[in-house]
Amino acid sequence: MYPGAYTSKLATVADVSGRIIKDCMGVKPGESVLVITDSLRKDLGVPIYQAALAAGNDAIYLEMRPRTINGEEPPLVVADAMYHADVIIAITKVSLSHTQAKIRAVKHGARIATMPFGARSTDFVMGIFTGGGMTVDYRRMDENIRHLAGHLNGTSEARITTEKGTDIRVEYGGREFHTDSGIAHKPGDFTNLPAGEVYVAPVNAEGIIVVDVTMGRLGKLKSPLRIEVKGGMAYSIKGERAEELEKILAGFGPKAMNLAEFGIGMNPAARICGLLLEDEKVAHTVHFALGSNAAFGGDVSVPLHMDGVVDNPSIWVDGNILDIDKYL
């Protein structure tokens, strides 16, 4: 961990909101800034909107009904506003990252940050917002993440194992590792805040994933979920909450079983807290998602994207062990 990676003293909401506008999004005076929130997360949406106004921008605030699951499309009026904005910051219960509205806006040149902070209490989300992963040195982390992505791009497959039983081979040859470092300064850039990962859409995968930290809308797990993957699809799910997860997936059809993502946590300031947004960025974790990956190089589109976080993995890339500490 590099010096100054995180602070033990919490920042203020205004400070973090200002960093999002200035450091993460690189907003310039006169740009149109669209802040999208919902009735649950307006506690964060309002101060970010105020920070955009304070920076001298033509800021617009839209508050919608909370969506129910990651990947669910926003109302048409919100999607249209996204298409015409220069900068979009979405602070919502669930993620807009894997929606067609986001894909269209990025293709049109918008810079986007999504912040799916869930439905937890204001006190809880304010603690996450003003501490942990949001306090990282984003520019330093951006350098480290790009270094790792440069190492990974051009490789063909990874094998991930853990002492709890994860043992899966992920093939991704021909697809690019994407970076999420919290910096979105160029047209079409996208980030998730708090940021800190590299990720890829697998071509195929075989093996066992033991999710032992957090699983999508299920939240923090008391006992692991064991997911068997064959031919790039979740074939069998076992564990205390397996039936609950299977019920969710069944509501979206067979495509929801697609192993959509392999990601590596790269934020040394992030801490496991039970909020997926933070947990999947923690250094020395990996995460796998089920469902859609059309937004980042895959070929499966379904209104669902559920990540599961795996703690303390060993990662081999093309047969060579990956030393994550070299990139933190």
Residue, then its C-alpha position, 0 to 999 in steps of 0.5 A: m500500500y502506498p503512502g497516502a492511499y487513504t485517510s483515517k479521518l473522514a472527509t466532509v460530504a462537500d469535500v468528496s462531492g467537489r472531488i467528484i466534480k473536479d478530480c474524477m469528472g474533470v468538469k469544465p465551466g459551461e459544461s452541462v452536468l446531469v445529476i440523476t438520483d432517486s428518492l432513496r439516494k437523494d441524500l447524496g444526489v443533492p450535495i453532488y448537484q450543489a457541487a456542480l452548481a458551485a463549479g459554475n456549470d449548467a447543472i440539471y437534477l433529475e430524481m426518479r423512482p428507485r429501480t429494482i435491480n442493476g441494469e433496469e432501464p431508467p424512464l425515457v425522459v431520463a434516458d433522453a436527458m442522458y443522451h444530451a448531457d456532457v457529464i452524467i453522475a448517477i447516484t442511485k439505489v441500483s446501477l445504471s451502468h449496464t443499461q442501454a441508456k448508458i451505452r447510448a450516452v457514452k457512444h454520444g460522447a458523455r462522460i459518466a460516473t455511476m454510484p449505486f449506493g444501495a438502499r442502506s441508511t443515510d448514516f451508513v452510506m455517508g460513512i462509505f461516501t466520506g471514508g474508505g474507497m472514496t478517499v483514495d488518491y485517484r490519480r495514483m490509482d489510475e497509474n497503477i490500474r493502467h499499468l496492470a491493464g497493460h500487463l493483462n491485455g494480450t493475455s488469453e486466460a486466468r485461473i483463480t483459486t482460493e482456500k475456500g474452494t474457488d477454482i475456475r479457468v476464465e478465457y478472455g483472449g481477444r477481449e480487452f481488460h477495461t479500467d475503472s480508476g475514477i477518472a473520466h475526463k474524455p468524451g465517452d469515458f465511464t467510471n464507477l465510484p468508488a472506483g478501483e478495478v480492472y475487468v473483462a468480459p469472458v469468452n468462456a469459463e469452466g470451474i467453481i466460484v465460491v463467493d464468500v464476501t458479497m453477492g449482488r442484491l443479496g448483500k453481505l453473505k453469512s455463508p458462501l455460495r458455490i457456483e459451478v460454471k460450465g461453458g461460460m454459464a452458471y450450471s449449479i448454485k449451492g449454499e444457504r441463499a442459493e434458492e434466493l439467488e436462483k429465484i432472482l436469476a430465473g426472472f430474467g431467463p437463461k441469459a442471466m446465467n451467463l458469466a459476464e465479468f471477471g474483475i480484480g479489485m485495485n483500490p487500497a483504500a476500500r474496505i469490506c463493508g457489505l456494500l457491493l459498490e465498495d466491496e468489489k473494489v477492495a484490493h486482494t479480492v476478485h469478483f465475477a458477475l452473472g448476466s449482462n456484459a454488452a456494455f463492456g465488450g461482451d455479447v450478452s444483453v439482459p437487464l441484470h448484472m449481479d456481482g459476487v466478491v471473492d476474498n484473498p484469491s490466487i491468480w495465474v495469468d497464462g500460467n504465471i502467478l500475478d503479484i497484485d502488490k506490484y500494482l498497488 
